[in-house]
Amino acid sequence: MLLWVVLLAQDVISSGAIVAAIVSSVAIVFFVPHSVASAPSHIVGGHLSGVVAAYIVVGIGLALPGSVADATWFVDLSGAVALGLVVLLMSVTNTEHAPAAGTALGLAVRGTPGEAVLFIITAAVIVAAARVILGPRLHNLL
């Protein structure tokens, strides 16, 4: 049911990387619900770190001339910088959650539209709430 809701929201989101990041969070919660990566603080904190990393990278791109910011090499570089930055932010905040790398990458490459950011934050909170509610009934499958 949770995955179905995420996939329904895919119509709102233009980046498959963002949807894949949230779906990966759902998989972690149901495959290894008692791991550190599926802790609610890691789910929400990791995705928020991804959003912050993307905003920083997109902000740098907006400060550059259009010919540079639109160049393919710069878009690729933006994705790489966003990935490095999200890993740093998650390490500093102790909210390591691997799927959040997809959040940073998807937003850095496609931009940071408000509906995508709202989708990510809402979905992360819903996934974290599902982990809290269902956690005692779930067992690690790996």
N, C-alpha and C positions, 0 to 999 in steps of 0.2 A: 504494500500500500504506500509506504513512504517513498519507494523508488518511483512509483507511478506518479505521485505528486510532483516529484523532481522532474520527471520527463515531460509532464504536462507544461511545466514552466519553461521548457526548452524553447517554446515558440517566442517567448519574451526575450530570450538571450540569444545573441548572434554568434557567440563563440562556443564551439564544442569543447574547448579546453576548460571553460568554466563549468559546464555541465558535468564533464568527466571528473573534475576535481570534487564536486559535491557527491557524485555517485560513488567515487572512490572512498569518500568519508563514510558513506552508508555501508559500503562493503567492509571497511575496517571495523565499524561498530558491530556488525553481525558476525564477522569471522573471528575477530579477537576482541570481544567486548571488555575483557579485563586487562588489556594492555594499556600502557601509558598513553599511546597514541589515540586511544578511543576515549580518554577522559574528556568530559565536557569542556574543561578549561583549555585543553589542547585543540579540540575541534574548533571552538569559537575563536580562541586566541590565534591559532594558526591561520585561519582564513582572514581574520582582521589584519594580521601581519602581511598577508598576501595583498590585501587591498591597499595598505599603507605603502608597501614597496612599489606597487603599480602606480599609485598617485605620484610618488617621488620621481619615478622614471618618466611618466607622461609629462609631469611638470617641467622636467629638464628639456624634453622634446619640444614643448610649447615655447620655451625660451630661445630656441634655435631658429635660424632662417628656415622657411618652408622647404627649400631645395634639399637641405640636409635632413630635416625631420621626416620627409616623405621618402627618402632614399631607402632602398631595400636593405642595404648594409646597416643602416641606422636602426631599422625596425628589428633586425636580427640582434644587433648589439643591445637594444633596449630589452629584449627578452632575456638575454644572458645576464645583463645587469640586474634585472628584476629577480631572477632566480637566485643570484648570489645575495642580493639584499634581503630577500625573504628568509633565506637560511640564516643570515646574520640576525635578523629581527627575532625569529623564532628561538634562536639559541640564547639571545640576551634576555628574552622574556620567559624562557623555559616553557614554551608552548609548541614544541616540535610536533608537527603533523604533516606528513609527507604530501598528502593531496593539496595542501595549500600552495605548493609550488605551481600547480596547474592554475590556481586562482591568479597568482602573480603574473604568470606567463600570459594567460588569456587576456587579462586586463591591460597588460603592458603593450601587447601587440595590437589589440583591437581598440584600445582606448578605454576610458572609464565612464561609460554612460551610467547615469543615476539608477536606472532600472536594473542594470546588471549588478551593481554594488548592493542595492536593496535585496535582490534575489540571493546573493551570496550570504549576506548577513542573516537574512530570514531563514534560509535553508540550513545554515550552520547551527542556528539556535534550535531549529526543529529537530535536526539530527542529534544534537546534544541532549535535548529534552527526551527524545526517544531512548537514548542511552541510559538516562537517569531512570526513566519509568520502567524500561524493560531489562535493565542491567542485572537485577537479581535473578531473573529467569533465564538469562542467556549463558551459554557455555562457550569457551574458546574452542574453535574448530580446528585451529592449527597448532 
